[in-house]
């Protein structure tokens, strides 16, 4: 697939500098595809305020802000706590949050008929 074939991109969107700048960059460098921004709420709801407006202002055509708190706790946090999953006595909350967010982004990409998924590190 070349750049011209990419018509719709689902973007893992945090609202930070990198994901805000990447929206116009993708449009400029990939023949103006539709950008769908996706954010997952895994317990940081206050950080998501204003996110939709910011994504739309920078060029996204649609924004999903998904409530993943129940799945995150039940399917990831609780099993990891039960397994005493620590790294140097540090609970890996950020690492635990990645799988449910990635799963939901993939589901949305399929449902939207996206040609590509874009994410940061």
C-alpha positions as CSV (number, residue, x, y, z in Angstrom):
1,X,0.0,0.0,0.0
2,X,1.4,3.4,-0.9
3,X,0.6,6.8,0.6
4,X,-2.0,7.6,-2.0
5,X,-4.0,4.5,-1.0
6,X,-4.5,5.6,2.6
7,X,-7.8,7.4,2.7
8,X,-8.8,6.9,6.4
9,X,-6.5,6.8,9.5
10,X,-7.5,6.0,13.0
11,X,-5.1,7.8,15.4
12,X,-4.4,6.9,19.0
13,X,-4.9,10.4,20.3
14,X,-3.7,11.7,23.7
15,X,-4.1,15.4,23.0
16,X,-0.5,16.1,23.7
17,X,1.9,17.8,21.4
18,X,2.9,14.8,19.4
19,X,-0.5,13.5,18.6
20,X,-1.9,17.0,17.9
21,X,0.9,17.9,15.5
22,X,0.7,14.5,13.7
23,X,-2.9,15.2,12.5
24,X,-1.9,18.0,10.1
25,X,1.3,16.2,9.2
26,X,-0.6,13.1,8.2
27,X,-3.0,15.2,6.1
28,X,-0.1,16.9,4.4
29,X,2.1,13.8,3.8
30,X,-0.6,11.2,3.0
31,X,-2.8,12.9,0.4
32,X,-5.3,14.4,2.9
33,X,-6.8,11.3,4.5
34,X,-9.7,11.4,6.9
35,X,-8.3,11.3,10.5
36,X,-10.3,9.7,13.3
37,X,-8.9,10.4,16.7
38,X,-9.4,7.8,19.5
39,X,-8.8,8.3,23.2
40,X,-9.4,5.8,26.0
41,X,-10.5,6.7,29.5
42,X,-8.8,4.3,31.9
43,X,-9.4,6.5,34.9
44,X,-8.0,9.9,33.9
45,X,-11.3,11.5,32.9
46,X,-10.3,15.0,33.9
47,X,-7.3,14.9,31.5
48,X,-9.8,14.2,28.6
49,X,-11.6,17.5,29.0
50,X,-11.4,19.6,25.9
51,X,-9.8,16.7,24.0
52,X,-12.5,16.4,21.3
53,X,-12.4,20.1,20.5
54,X,-8.6,20.1,20.2
55,X,-8.6,17.1,17.9
56,X,-11.2,18.6,15.7
57,X,-9.4,22.0,15.6
58,X,-6.2,20.3,14.4
59,X,-8.0,18.4,11.6
60,X,-9.6,15.3,12.9
61,X,-13.0,14.6,11.3
62,X,-14.3,12.5,14.1
63,X,-13.3,11.8,17.7
64,X,-14.0,8.8,19.9
65,X,-13.5,9.1,23.7
66,X,-14.0,5.6,24.9
67,X,-14.8,4.6,28.6
68,X,-12.5,1.7,29.2
69,X,-12.4,1.9,33.0
70,X,-14.4,-1.2,33.7
71,X,-12.5,-3.4,31.2
72,X,-9.1,-1.9,32.3
73,X,-9.8,-2.7,36.0
74,X,-11.4,-6.1,35.6
75,X,-9.3,-7.6,32.8
76,X,-5.9,-6.0,33.4
77,X,-5.4,-4.3,36.8
78,X,-7.0,-6.9,39.0
79,X,-5.1,-9.8,37.4
80,X,-1.9,-7.9,37.5
81,X,-2.3,-7.0,41.1
82,X,-3.2,-10.6,41.9
83,X,0.0,-11.8,40.1
84,X,2.1,-9.1,42.0
85,X,3.2,-7.7,38.7
86,X,5.7,-5.1,39.7
87,X,8.9,-3.8,38.2
88,X,11.4,-2.6,40.8
89,X,8.5,-2.2,43.3
90,X,6.6,0.0,40.8
91,X,3.1,-0.8,39.7
92,X,3.0,-0.7,35.9
93,X,-0.2,1.2,35.5
94,X,0.7,2.9,32.2
95,X,1.8,-0.4,30.7
96,X,-1.4,-2.1,31.9
97,X,-3.4,0.5,30.2
98,X,-2.0,0.0,26.7
99,X,-3.7,-3.3,25.8
100,X,-7.3,-2.2,26.3
101,X,-6.6,1.0,24.5
102,X,-5.0,-0.7,21.6
103,X,-7.8,-3.3,21.4
104,X,-10.4,-0.6,21.2
105,X,-8.5,1.4,18.6
106,X,-8.3,-1.7,16.4
107,X,-12.0,-2.4,16.8
108,X,-12.8,1.2,15.8
109,X,-10.4,1.0,12.8
110,X,-12.2,-2.1,11.6
111,X,-15.7,-0.6,12.2
112,X,-14.7,2.6,10.4
113,X,-13.1,0.8,7.5
114,X,-9.7,2.5,8.1
115,X,-6.7,1.9,5.9
116,X,-4.2,2.6,8.7
117,X,-3.7,3.0,12.4
118,X,-1.3,5.6,13.7
119,X,0.1,5.7,17.3
120,X,2.9,7.2,19.3
121,X,5.3,5.5,21.6
